[in-house]
Amino acid sequence: MSEPSDIFTDSYLVQPEYLRFTTKLNDVLHDILKHGFGEAVIRISIQKENKRTIVIESGKSYQYTVNLSEMQK
């Protein structure tokens, strides 16, 4: 009998969306600083139910939908 899959216990999959966004933003900024040049655009739009859609564009686009309750002060 095979062991159960760990796909649902992968820490990346169970992280709050805000944490995933801040981690990716940090990675993008780190890459730009490491290479000595680069460009990134961040777009934020208001959604229903206290949510924000955040898009990071830096070569690729990364989209996150963050509930305001996830954000720490």
C-alpha positions in Angstrom: 0.0 0.0 0.0 1.4 3.4 -0.9 1.8 6.3 1.5 -0.7 9.2 1.3 0.4 12.1 -0.8 2.0 15.1 0.9 0.6 17.5 -1.7 -1.9 19.0 0.7 0.7 19.4 3.5 3.2 21.3 1.3 3.8 24.6 3.2 3.6 26.7 0.0 0.1 25.4 -0.7 -1.3 26.1 2.8 0.3 29.6 3.2 -2.0 32.6 3.4 -2.1 34.4 0.1 -0.7 37.6 1.7 2.4 35.6 2.8 2.8 34.1 -0.7 2.6 37.6 -2.2 5.2 39.1 0.2 7.5 36.2 -0.4 7.3 36.6 -4.2 7.8 40.4 -3.9 10.9 39.8 -1.8 12.2 37.3 -4.4 11.6 39.7 -7.3 13.3 42.6 -5.5 16.2 40.3 -4.5 16.7 39.2 -8.2 16.6 42.8 -9.4 19.2 43.9 -6.9 21.4 40.8 -7.5 21.5 41.5 -11.3 22.0 45.3 -10.8 19.1 46.3 -13.0 15.5 45.4 -13.7 12.0 46.6 -13.6 8.8 45.5 -11.7 5.3 46.8 -11.7 2.8 46.2 -8.9 -0.9 46.7 -9.6 -3.6 46.6 -6.9 -7.3 46.6 -7.5 -10.2 46.6 -5.0 -12.5 43.5 -5.1 -15.6 42.6 -3.2 -15.6 41.4 0.4 -12.6 43.3 1.6 -10.3 41.7 -0.9 -7.5 43.1 -3.1 -6.1 41.7 -6.3 -2.4 42.3 -6.5 -0.4 41.7 -9.7 3.4 41.7 -9.8 4.8 42.1 -13.3 8.5 41.4 -13.7 9.2 39.3 -16.7 6.4 37.1 -15.6 3.1 38.1 -14.0 2.1 36.8 -10.6 -1.5 37.4 -9.3 -2.7 37.2 -5.7 -6.1 37.8 -4.2 -5.6 38.9 -0.6 -8.2 39.3 2.1 -7.5 42.4 4.2 -8.0 40.3 7.3 -4.8 38.4 6.3 -2.7 41.5 6.5 -1.0 42.4 9.8 -0.7 46.0 10.9 
